[in-house]
Amino acid sequence: MTEPARPTPSEPRARRSGPAHAFGGGPVLFLFGIVIGLLYALVTDRIASSTMDRDIELVRAVRNLAMEDFVNEVESDALIDNALRGMLAGLDSHSRFYSAEEIAQVNRETSGEFRGIGVVFRNAILGQILFPFPDSPAARAGLHVGDRLVEIDGRAIDELDAGELQSIIQSADGRTLATVVEDLNQERRTTALTPERIIDPTVRHARLLDPDTGIGYLAITSFSHRTPDEFDDAVKTLQGRGLQRLVVDLRSNPGGILDAAVRIANRFIERGPIVATRTRSETEVTEAIATEALYRGVPLVVLVDERSASASEVLAGALQDHCVAAIVGEPTYGKGTVQTLRQFSGERGIVKLTTAHYYTPSWRPIERDDGAGERSGIAPDHVVELDETEHRRIRAFLRTYSPPPSVLPAIEAWEEASEQRLLTLHPDDRQLDAAVALLSGEAPSSDDQRAF
């Protein structure tokens, strides 16, 4: 064992006699140390400020050069936006700057809301309504399945493209839009639409796959602040129809609000850690709350693929570590970083900055590049690989919206009369088949592989 260093004759001792003691040498040295520390901090701050000023001056000079001499005229704001994008893009692949024009999309992704009239349009015919959402501005204005907007806010629909129609609707902040509508019998009528905040559903396609065994299915396409409530509503509806077992589809889910994924994990996990986040300076572990475990004990299978990322990996990893769900599909993307949003200068822009890494309850890293170049992510318990054609069909289905049960008869009648398919049906899906087999107590099919 190494002995503690002893004071040398030149070092001050704890107690000294003589003049220094008589004149309060301790307080003098203490004050002297404070003065030196303040001077050091002041000098360091001046040096840092000087360096910062030079950097800002360089940015200003380059901006002015571009504005004066670039071959085409360019706006100052556009140059600064590009500079900020470059600054953050150089940090990692997830940090970025959003301009004022992009803020609406950011808010839609995080809040689960957007300004609209509450309809799903057909892709084939611009302005034709596949179905309205219940209690939406469109439903309250009397719009029905198959109605087509002919004119809106004085603009003929035939003269617009999809982006222009969306812009008219989203820019009507509390303003009523005079609208001409044509139904499936080519009869026209006028109505008034007032766009408002609409919930963009992230929980879709909830249904019973097998009423006899009570196996239900739902997909979570991303995580917004509203996703947990949507999830609860969907599960409770399915329970009312006889739900006993559940498949949760997280395929192609890029993530979103971390707290939403944590709350859904807590629905099945009664106690213990759900996720750990580690910043530059501290580590925080989020624990389950027993009273929030509303669906504990419900047999559960989770579907994932290579596009399941971020918060969806947190959810899958927590359920897997606590052995409350079987994970089926393909290894996930491996995005184990947390991004924090901060708005600057009012509506001028939003910065998304990587501020932490997260880990599963057993401290498995999720980030696919851990510095050693190794792939992480979440490995399924049962691997079922799909080819690109299968993936493409499933992703196309997951992007669609679920019609409410109240409009299904009208859509089916429209399909029969027009002899065309209007709703996208769930395609052949070997990963879903494997999930159903597990919940039915059957062994996985022979092309499945067990991952440990």
Stockholm file with secondary structure:
# STOCKHOLM 1.0

chainA/1-452         MTEPARPTPSEPRARRSGPAHAFGGGPVLFLFGIVIGLLYALVTDRIASSTMDRDIELVRAVRNLAMEDFVNEVESDALIDNALRGMLAGLDSHSRFYSAEEIAQVNRETSGEFRGIGVVFRNAILGQILFPFPDSPAARAGLHVGDRLVEIDGRAIDELDAGELQSIIQSADGRTLATVVEDLNQERRTTALTPERIIDPTVRHARLLDPDTGIGYLAITSFSHRTPDEFDDAVKTLQGRGLQRLVVDLRSNPGGILDAAVRIANRFIERGPIVATRTRSETEVTEAIATEALYRGVPLVVLVDERSASASEVLAGALQDHCVAAIVGEPTYGKGTVQTLRQFSGERGIVKLTTAHYYTPSWRPIERDDGAGERSGIAPDHVVELDETEHRRIRAFLRTYSPPPSVLPAIEAWEEASEQRLLTLHPDDRQLDAAVALLSGEAPSSDDQRAF
#=GR chainA/1-452 SS CCCCCCCCTTSCCSSCCSHHHHTTHHHHHHHHHHHHHHHHHHHHHHHHHHHHHHHHHHHHHHHHHHHHHSSSCCCHHHHHHHHHHHHHHTTCSSCEEEEGGGHHHHHHHHHSEEEECSEEECSSSTTBEEEECTTSHHHHTTCCTTCEEEEETTEEGGGCCHHHHHHHHHTCSSCCEEEEEECTTSCEEEEEECCEEEECCCEEEEEEEETTTTEEEEEECCBCTTHHHHHHHHHHHHHHTTCCEEEEECTTCCCBCHHHHHHHHHTTCCSSEEEEEECSSCEEEEECCGGGCTTTTCCEEEEECTTCCTHHHHHHHHHHHTTSCEEEESCCCCCCEEEEEEEETTTTEEEEEEEEEEECTTCCBCCSCCSSCCCCSCCCSEECCCCHHHHHHHHHHHHSCCCCGGGHHHHHHHHHHHTSCCSCCCCCCHHHHHHHHHHTTCCCCTTCEECC
#=GC SS_cons         CCCCCCCCTTSCCSSCCSHHHHTTHHHHHHHHHHHHHHHHHHHHHHHHHHHHHHHHHHHHHHHHHHHHHSSSCCCHHHHHHHHHHHHHHTTCSSCEEEEGGGHHHHHHHHHSEEEECSEEECSSSTTBEEEECTTSHHHHTTCCTTCEEEEETTEEGGGCCHHHHHHHHHTCSSCCEEEEEECTTSCEEEEEECCEEEECCCEEEEEEEETTTTEEEEEECCBCTTHHHHHHHHHHHHHHTTCCEEEEECTTCCCBCHHHHHHHHHTTCCSSEEEEEECSSCEEEEECCGGGCTTTTCCEEEEECTTCCTHHHHHHHHHHHTTSCEEEESCCCCCCEEEEEEEETTTTEEEEEEEEEEECTTCCBCCSCCSSCCCCSCCCSEECCCCHHHHHHHHHHHHSCCCCGGGHHHHHHHHHHHTSCCSCCCCCCHHHHHHHHHHTTCCCCTTCEECC
//
